[in-house]
């Protein structure tokens, strides 16, 4: 498209993907592209013309849909006015490469304590804080270093990425195991943690397909809001926030 160079970077990347899809399928429409992006067609039309920004709560999903490289993600976010590049803000964990992190619950707990205000970069401190035995902590730290999730700066361990996230709505045995680990942890904490220090709740609702898709978008926005709280927090304690949504009726028979 002529004038592409005058558009903001996010619009250029979206235009390039749209044109590539149209080149493969002459009948590919803007409506089809909007469905692919899981966004409103009118919104997508305005975005690719540079007339409006990608909503920040949709940015991570859009970058994933576009399969942007880390450097392109940085430019994409900067063009939206987000000053933190992915290396500092978020990094996608591919379950096929980082399977061990999802399979074994200790890894994310160890990574989380790096964020605490009183964090001390020793296996002894991490073991005392988490209840994970010290040899296991050392093993996890070595594996995390091998995976380039953390690195050693002299005697100090540091996270290479401030926030980590996994792909959304992608079937994965490792991700399933991570969810099972989290549900088991929630089961244990229900009786172990005083009610004043936890919050367990659930709703049962009747939704059509359109409203269910809206619900999933609400859960993504909620996660963004929680991360914003985390950014502003003084890092006093660790909390696991779980979100589940699933059908409870038997599947319809054909």
N, C-alpha and C positions, 0 to 999 in steps of 0.2 A: 504494500500500500504506500502511495506517495505521501510524503510528509511524516513518515514513521519516525525519522530522526528528531522531530520536534516534540514527540510525545514523552511523558515520563517513563522511566525504565519499566515500572510494573506494567504499564499499558503496552509497551513494546513487546515484552515477553508473552503477554496474553495474545496480542495480535499475531505474533510469530506462530504460536501453537495453533491458533484458529486457522491461519492460512495454510499451515502444514496439513491440517485435517481436511480442509477443503480441497487441497491438491490431490489427496488420496481418494476423496469422494466428492464429486462435483455437486451432489445434492445435500451435502452437509450444511446445516443451517445454524444461525446464531442461537436459535432455540435449542438445538441439539447440543451446542457448545455449553449453553447455560445449564442444561441437564447434567452434562459431564462435570461441570464445576459445582453443581448443587446450589445454584444461585438463580435469582430472578432474571429473566431475559432482559428486561428493561435496565436492571442494574448493571448487567454485564455489558450491554450496549454503551452505557454511559462511561463505564470504566475503561473499555478498550479505546474509546475516543479521548481519554484523558480528562473527561469532564467531572469525574468523581474518583475518590480513592477506593481501593479495596478495603472493606471494613476490617479493622485490626483483628477482630475475633475470627475472621475468615482467612487471614493471611497465611497461617500455618497450613491449613487445608489446601489452599490454592497453590502454594509452593510445592506441596506434595503432589498434587494433581499434575503440575507442570514438570515434575521430576527435575527440579532445579539443582544444579551443583552448589556446594557451599558458598563459593564466591558469588554466584548469581543470586543466592538467597540473601546475601549481605546487601547487594545492590538493590534488590527488590524491596527489602525492608527500609533501607535508607531513602528510597524514592517515596516511601509512604510516610516519611518523617520519623521513623523509628531509628534512633541513634545507636542502638546496640546491635552489632553484627551477630550472626548465629553462633560464632565461636564463643561469645560471651553470654548469649541469652539462651539459645536452645540448639540441641543437636539430636538428629533422628537416629535412633538405635534400630538397625535392621535386625529382626529376630534371627535371620539365618546366620548372621555373623556373631551376634551377641547372645546366642541362645543360652549360654551358661548364666547370664545375668537374670534371665527370666525364669530359668529352671530352679534356681537356688535362691531362696529369699534373703540370705545374708547380704548379698551384694548391694541391693538398694538401701538397706538399712545402714550399711557402712558408708555408702556414698552420702547418705542424708546427714550423718553426724559431722561431715566436713563443713556443713552450713551453720553449725551451732556457734554461738559467740564464744563459748569457752573451749572450743575444739583444740585438742593437743595432738600433734602429728606423731603419735607413737602407737604401736600395736597394743601396748599395755593399757593405755588410756581408752582406746577404742573398745577393747575387750571389756573393761570395767564398765563403760558407759552402755554398751549394747547387750551385755550378757553372753556374747559369743566368745568361745574360748580363744585364747591368744594364738595357738598354732593355726586355727582356722582363720583368724583375722589376717595373719601373715600370708596364708595361702591365697585368700581373696585379694589382698593388696597386690600380690605378685601377678595374679591373673588380670586384675584391672589395669596394671601397668602394661602388661603384654598387649592388652586390647586398646591401649592408648586412651583410656578413659581418665586415668590419673597419671601423674608424672612426679618424679622426685626432683626437687630443687635443693640440692645439698642434703641436709638431714630432714627436710620437710616434704611431706606429701601434699600435692595440690590437685584439685580437680581441673581437667582440661576444658570442661564445659560447665557453665553455671547451671543450666537446665537441660534435662534429657527428656525425650519423649519417644513414644513408639508409634508406628503407623496405625491409623484408625481404620477399622472395618476391614482388616486383612486377616484371613484365617491363618493361624499359626499354632502349632502344638506348643511351642515355648511360651507364647502369650497366654494360651489356655492354662498352662501350668502356673504362670505368674498370677493369674486370676484365682486359681484354686488355692495357691499359697496365701493370697490376701484374704480370701474368704475364711480360711482356716484360722488365720491370725485374728480376724474379727470375731470368730466364734470363741476363741480363747479369751479375748479381752472383754467380752460381754460380761462374764462372771468375775473377772479379775480386777477390772478398773471401776472405781466408784462412779455412780451415775452422774455425780456433779462434774466429773472430769471427762465425760464422753457424751456422744450424741448419736443414738441409733433411731432411725425412723424409716417408715416405708409408706407408700401409697399404692392403692389399686385403682386404676383408671381404665375407662373404655375409650379407645382412640381409633379413628380410622387411619388409613395409611398416610394421608396428608398430615394429620396432626401428630402422628408418630414421628415423622421426619422432622417436624418442628421441635418435638421433644428432644430428639437427638442433638439438634442445633443448640437447644437450651443447655444441655449437659456440657457441650463444648464451651459455651460462653461461661458457664459456672466454673469450669476448670480454669479458664483465663482469669476470672475474678479471684479465684483462690490463689493463683500464682501472683496476682497483684498484691494480695494481702501478704504473701510470703516475702515479696520484694520490700515491703514497708516494715516488716517485723524485725524485732531485735533478736530473733532466733533463740527464744528461751527454751523451747521443748520441741519434740518431734511428734507430729500427728499424721496418721494415715487416713486419707479421705477416700472413701470408696463410693463409686456410683455404679449401680446395676439397673438394667431395664430389660425385662424378658416377658414373653407371652406365657400365661399360666393355663390356658385352655388347650386341650388336645388339638393337633393340627387337623384341618378339615380334610375329609376323604374325598377323592375325586369321583 
